[in-house]
Amino acid sequence: MSTVYCDLAISLDGFLAGPDQRPDTPLGEGGILLHRWKFDEPELHARENAAVVDAGAFVMGRNMFAGPGQGPWDPDWTGWWGAEPPYHGPVFVLTHHAHEPIPLEGGTTFHFVTGGVDEALDRAREAAGGRAVSIAGGAATANQYLAAGLVDELRLHLVPVLLGRGERLFDGVPHTGLVQVDVRPTHSVTHLRYSLR
């Protein structure tokens, strides 16, 4: 069975995104600071990004795909990543609103799942063909999978910033044991890896 992992950048005070997420600031106020290390340390980023997109399939929430907002889909929206997203494989987007799949360059196809976290994971596992499945985010989606005990490995990139409020990791997640597998500090981020099973 496919390994399921989450790979997320997080602030010291536990947030994956800042407050006041809007279409012009999808990561919320200050949220972009969580990803600054990718630009400060491009060689490290290339290695970490290769590990992130090495999955056979991905699951993400609607907000990660389209930003904050509810209601029917904008028919012209194809995601934040342009014509060739970094996933290069099937991505299953959790939503309450059905949508036809969106195939893009480089092998990424966004599929829209209205049946909840179990259906999305089942479809991702089937599509992954034995490779890993990445729960890509955002916070609400990661928390649903963590709370359901469906994540095997948690990879956190701990960034030395305080956001104060926003979208917090572990909200609604019951007490669970984390076994630290690896830690790699740099001057701008600490990479942590935990086993959950």
Beta strands, then each sheet from edge to edge (+ up, - down):
strand 1: 4-11
strand 2: 15-17
strand 3: 57-61
strand 4: 90-94
strand 5: 102-103
strand 6: 109-113
strand 7: 133-137
strand 8: 153-159
strand 9: 167-168
strand 10: 179-185
strand 11: 190-195
sheet 1: 5+ 6- 4- 3- 7- 1- 8- 11+ 10-
sheet 2: 2+ 9-
end
